[in-house]
Amino acid sequence: MEPIAFFDAKPYDQVWFDKLNTQYQIRYIGDRLSADTAHYARGCRAAVAFVNDKVDTDALISLKENGVEIVLMRSAGHNNVDVACANDLGITVTTVPDYSPHSIAEHAMALTLALNRNIHRAYARIREFNFSLNGLNGVDMYGKTMGIIGTGRIGRVLADISKGFGMNVIAYDPFPNMNLGVKYVRLDELFSASDVISLNCPLTEESRHMLSDQAFERMKPDALVINTSRGALIDSKALLKALKTGRIRGAALDVYEEESGVFFEDASWKRDRDDVLSLLIALPNVIVTSHQGFLTDEALSGIAGSVLTSLDQFFSGSTPESAITEKKEYAHV
Ligand code: NAI
């Protein structure tokens, strides 16, 4: 059986890979992939990685030296992978573009509703036997404007869910989908017209810190900001300022720009905590979840199935359909 190095392995990943895998000897490695850990893949031609692995030049060179020919991301995003370097080194990189977009879109709406109606605060209060309603009021979502930034797979589902709530949906995307039945607007217009702003676009050099001081300045004071995409789409310090000065009503974050090493882990023992994250978490109008948008059975089984299919395609000598590196012929088969 072909050995596969599986980095940043968590029990919830293993359940689905073990259920669906019949072909490979999967070496589950708890550590995240980086230049320091890449040598754990020695003897494997394939390495499986996740969103907070550091698949940079040094890691890729080390993987290559250790015999790895393909890196399979268990995610749709690949901002943590130096794809150009992988191309130069002849390493194939695949992603999982198509696992349940519903899981993330539903999580975005769950965060929106919880934040709007202060469910997180009600839950904490009632555990103290405090049944007061003071300060817990929200607004109806019906008739409000949902502004979606990025109308790809997830953004589209969120648009449909939002319409189901009777919301007016507007969107910004450099590649609009005219069949979606939403009104596309300029980004600055979306900022000023939306009651809820949901980030559903990839992190690129262009989109990094797209929610900056200037963006928050344009928003309605009642706006809710929801980020289930990638942390660095938001300038976290600017967000903290906007929340503390009442520029916006609240924020719900499933991702954070410095989440690596903290999210997905029990960091409760850590004293050296990220200051901005600590301050954000302490605010009553902020909800943070630990990058769990993908955490449904459907998404996890979809991820495992897609990675295993890419492995099958690779080991049978074809370029996996989900490759984001240049297509090439495999001389080794
Ligand atoms: P997708 O590739 O189907 O759609 C992305 C859309 O964003 C495209 O329509 C694209 O044209 C648009 N876009 C690109 N640059 C943009 C910009 N600067 N401004 C506005 N729109 C822009 O991607 P999908 O599957 O919808 O995923 C979106 C993002 O969600 C991923 O890039 C990933 O970062 C994040 N994600 C988060 C998960 C979680 O567990 N929280 C799980 C899966 C994905």
Boltz pocket constraint, residues with backbone or C-beta under 6 A from the ligand:
constraints:
  - pocket:
      binder: B
      contacts: [[A, 76], [A, 77], [A, 97], [A, 101], [A, 104], [A, 149], [A, 150], [A, 151], [A, 152], [A, 153], [A, 154], [A, 155], [A, 172], [A, 173], [A, 174], [A, 175], [A, 199], [A, 200], [A, 201], [A, 202], [A, 203], [A, 206], [A, 207], [A, 228], [A, 229], [A, 230], [A, 254], [A, 255], [A, 291], [A, 292], [A, 293], [A, 294], [A, 295]]
      max_distance: 6.0
